[in-house]
Amino acid sequence: MQNNSFQALDATTVYVLGNNGVLWREIGNLNDRSQVDANVSQFQALDANTVYVLGDDGVLWREIGHLNNRS
């Protein structure tokens, strides 16, 4: 079961983890958001582009922008 959580980086940028495991980066409001990853159990954002994501499978990733640019 997922937990809703969020991390605000500043007055306009926030990472939001939905109860469905989808991690979003929102800038300003929910109308300006992009999906960062899915199947996320926990996350820790460093800045507006870099976030550490712990997947449901227990694998930890450093993602820059979105899941297609991770290591």
N, C-alpha and C positions, 0 to 999 in steps of 0.2 A: 504494500500500500504506500502510495506516494504522499508526501507532505507538501502543502503549499508553502513556499518561502520566497523571499525576495532580498535583494541587496541593492540599495541605492548608492550610486557612486558620486553623484552630485545632484543639483536641483533639477536636472532634466534627464539623466540617464539612470535606468534601473534594469537589473536582471530579475526576471520573474520566472519561477518554476511552478508550473501548473500541476494540479493533482493527477494529471495524466502522464507526467514525466517529461513534458516538453518544456525546454528552457528557451525563453524569449529575451531579447534585448529591446527595451522600449526607450525611445527618445522623445520626450515631451508628453506623449500619451499613447494609448493602445492603438491609435490609428497609424502611428509610425513605429512599427516594430518589425523585427526580423527573427526568424527561428535560428537559434544557435545549435541546438541538438535535441534529440529525443532519447527516451529511455534513460533519463538522468535521475540519480538518487540524491546526489549532493553536488554543490558547486561552490567555487570561491572566485570571484572576479578580482582581477588586479587593476584593470583600467577598462575603458570603453571598448577595447578590442580583444583583450586577453583574459581568458577565464580557464580555471582548472575545473574539469568535469569528472565526477566519479559516476561511471555508468552503472546500470542495474546489474551488470555482469561482474562488477568489482574492478574493472579496468579504469585507471586514472589517465586522463588525457589533458594536455595543455592545448587549448584551441585558440587560434588567432582568427577572429572574425566569425567562423562557423566550423562545423564538423569536417568540411573538406580540406581544412588547413590545420591539421593537428598532429601532434607527436607525443 
